[in-house]
Amino acid sequence: MADIKGKKLPTVEQVEAIMTEWGNHSVQEFASRFDLEEDVIEATIECLQRLKRATNTHDTPAMSCYRNDTLESIVRCAGSRKGYV
């Protein structure tokens, strides 16, 4: 993954938009749309690719989404809202 330390990170909502719209827009388009650097979008996509679909989501208790402003925590938060772990 690219070194993105100190760079502006996406919000949970922006990561959800990337999840939903990936394949319809390029890295460059997302970077321009969200005012982020391309390497941040690429790192976000790499993190998203590591998520796995949660099984038995009805048995998973509802939890608050805590994040500590790392890209990985933001992606996990967005993923959990969409049924991924």
Secondary structure as UniProt FT lines:
FT   TURN            5..6
FT   HELIX           12..21
FT   TURN            23..24
FT   HELIX           27..34
FT   HELIX           38..49
FT   HELIX           57..59
FT   HELIX           71..81
FT   TURN            82..83
//
